[in-house]
Amino acid sequence: MQRYDLRHLKDDFYGRMMEILEEAVDLEVSIFIFEIGDFSSVQKSADVVQEAGHELMNSLKFNEADWMIVVKKRA
């Protein structure tokens, strides 16, 4: 399991998140932290993960400004 802090990418973290998932081994679990912004990034991140065929295991508020999702890579 690896944790990736994508907060420095602001609202442009989706591409990097997908790169990381593509490099991960099958069934590996990854934790991503990103800025919430206007909350649209929360739903979009879930949609991007699902469209890529991976499993969103958890999604929760990390603190007042950040969100965390836990993703399992599917083969």
DAURTA-V226719 format. One record per residue. N is the residue number from 1. SS is DSSP state (h for helix, s for strand, l for the rest). PSI is psi in whole degrees, 0 to 359 (* if undefined). D_FIRST is the distance of its C-alpha to the first C-alpha in Angstrom with 2 decimals. Layout:
n: (N	N)
ss: (SS	SS)
psi: (PSI	PSI)
d_first: (D_FIRST	D_FIRST)
This chain:
n: (1	2	3	4	5	6	7	8	9	10	11	12	13	14	15	16	17	18	19	20	21	22	23	24	25	26	27	28	29	30	31	32	33	34	35	36	37	38	39	40	41	42	43	44	45	46	47	48	49	50	51	52	53	54	55	56	57	58	59	60	61	62	63	64	65	66	67	68	69	70	71	72	73	74	75)
ss: (l	s	s	s	s	l	h	h	h	l	l	l	l	h	h	h	h	h	h	h	h	h	h	l	l	l	l	l	s	s	s	s	s	s	s	l	l	l	l	h	h	h	h	h	h	h	h	h	h	h	h	l	l	l	s	s	s	s	s	s	s	l	l	l	l	s	s	s	s	s	s	s	l	l	l)
psi: (133	149	132	123	107	15	328	344	359	236	11	46	350	316	314	321	317	324	314	316	323	327	342	157	152	138	7	142	132	144	127	133	131	164	142	314	236	20	351	332	334	309	320	321	319	319	316	316	314	317	330	354	16	168	121	111	329	151	119	158	125	316	196	332	353	158	153	135	149	124	136	126	132	147	*)
d_first: (0.00	3.78	6.89	10.04	13.46	15.92	18.71	20.86	21.30	23.04	23.77	23.02	19.23	19.13	19.80	17.09	14.50	15.87	15.95	12.25	11.79	14.61	13.19	9.89	10.44	11.80	9.99	6.46	5.03	5.48	7.44	10.84	13.70	17.19	20.82	22.54	25.95	28.19	25.54	26.05	22.71	21.04	22.82	22.60	18.81	18.79	21.54	19.95	16.77	19.15	21.62	19.15	18.55	14.95	14.25	14.11	12.79	13.78	15.79	17.31	19.32	17.59	21.01	24.40	23.45	19.78	17.66	13.99	12.62	9.62	9.83	9.38	10.94	14.19	16.25)
